[in-house]
Amino acid sequence: MAPLLWTTYCDSTPMFTATVMLRAEDVDTPMPAGFDFLCSNCREIENLEVPDLIAREKSPMDRLLDKSVDEVDDALDYEIARTNQRLRQWEAFKKFHQFLPRFQHVELR
C-alpha cells in the first residue's frame, strides 16, 4: 500500500481521510499523473483548514488564487477568517480549492 494523501478536517465533526494506492509488491506502479499531493510516509498528515464558504463566496475566491491573503481580503472587502487563521486557511484553500465541497441552501417542502 502506498499512501498518496492523508488529510484531517474539522468543522463541527473531525474527519480523517486516507487516499491510498494498492499495488503488487513486486511491481513498480507509477503514481497517477497530475496528482500533486503525494506524501512520503504515513506520518505526513495534511490539515484541511479552510474557510466555511457558500458557493457565492467561493466563486470569487477561485479567481484570486494568485493573490496574497491581504489582497484577497481587500478584493472581497471582508476577512476570510479570524486573524490567526487567515494565512493557514488561505494556503489550504489554494491547494485544495477544486476538491472542496460546495455548500448551498436547500429548502425541502
Residue pairs with C-beta under 8 A, 6 or more apart in sequence:
1 20
1 21
1 22
1 23
2 20
2 21
2 23
2 31
3 18
3 19
3 20
3 39
3 41
3 42
3 44
4 19
4 20
4 21
4 31
4 32
4 35
4 37
4 38
4 39
5 17
5 18
5 19
5 37
5 38
5 39
5 46
6 16
6 17
6 18
6 19
6 39
6 42
6 44
6 45
6 46
7 16
7 17
7 45
7 46
7 47
7 48
8 14
8 15
8 16
8 17
8 45
8 46
8 47
8 48
9 15
9 16
9 17
9 47
9 48
9 49
10 49
11 52
19 37
21 29
21 31
21 32
23 29
31 38
37 46
37 95
39 46
47 92
48 92
48 96
49 85
49 88
49 89
49 92
50 89
50 92
50 93
50 96
50 100
51 57
51 80
51 81
51 89
51 93
52 103
53 61
53 100
53 103
54 102
54 103
54 104
54 105
55 102
55 103
55 104
57 76
58 97
58 100
58 102
60 75
60 76
61 72
61 76
61 80
61 93
61 97
62 97
64 71
64 72
64 75
64 76
65 94
65 97
67 75
69 80
69 86
69 87
69 90
72 80
72 90
73 79
73 80
73 86
79 86
80 86
80 89
80 90
80 93
81 89
81 90
93 100
